[in-house]
Amino acid sequence: MTTEQYLEQPYWVIDILPKQVPAGSGGQYFSIEEYYRAHPRIDTVYSKFTDILLKLNCYEEMAFSTDGDEWTTNPAPADIEAMVTHCLSSKTMLYILLPSADALITISSDDTYMTVYHPNEETISLLTALAASVGLFFWQP
């Protein structure tokens, strides 16, 4: 599949919240989201994203790209951390392909979640455990 085809597939999210906030909720969703998107909170969120990706790379071959065209397969752990950090600081998108699982993960620079497209049952199970291990949640909108 191409990157664009993955983006049209069913998706899940790895998020700071355990489920989607309903429209009309009495809470302060937008204020809280803005709070988490500012430093130093967003740095903590992206550190958790890095931890998940590093642990996932123990089980899966992973390819990384900032444009969806040129890919780097199984970069060094420090390089994975640098790519995630660069995504945050440069306001860009990071694509992570899991070839054997036929899934794609994206990180957008201003989001407090990662999106996982086309995950199979094994990937769902693994990401559920990995997200929980760093205090995040894995759910399908």
Secondary structure, DSSP 4 states (H G I P E B T S, - for coil): --HHHHTTS-EEEEESSSSPPPTT-SS-HHHHHHHHTSTTHHHHHHHHHHHHHHHHTTTS--EEESSSSS-EES--HHHHHHHHHHHHHHT-EEEEEEGGGTEEEEEETT-SEEEEES--HHHHHHHHHHHHHTT-EEE--
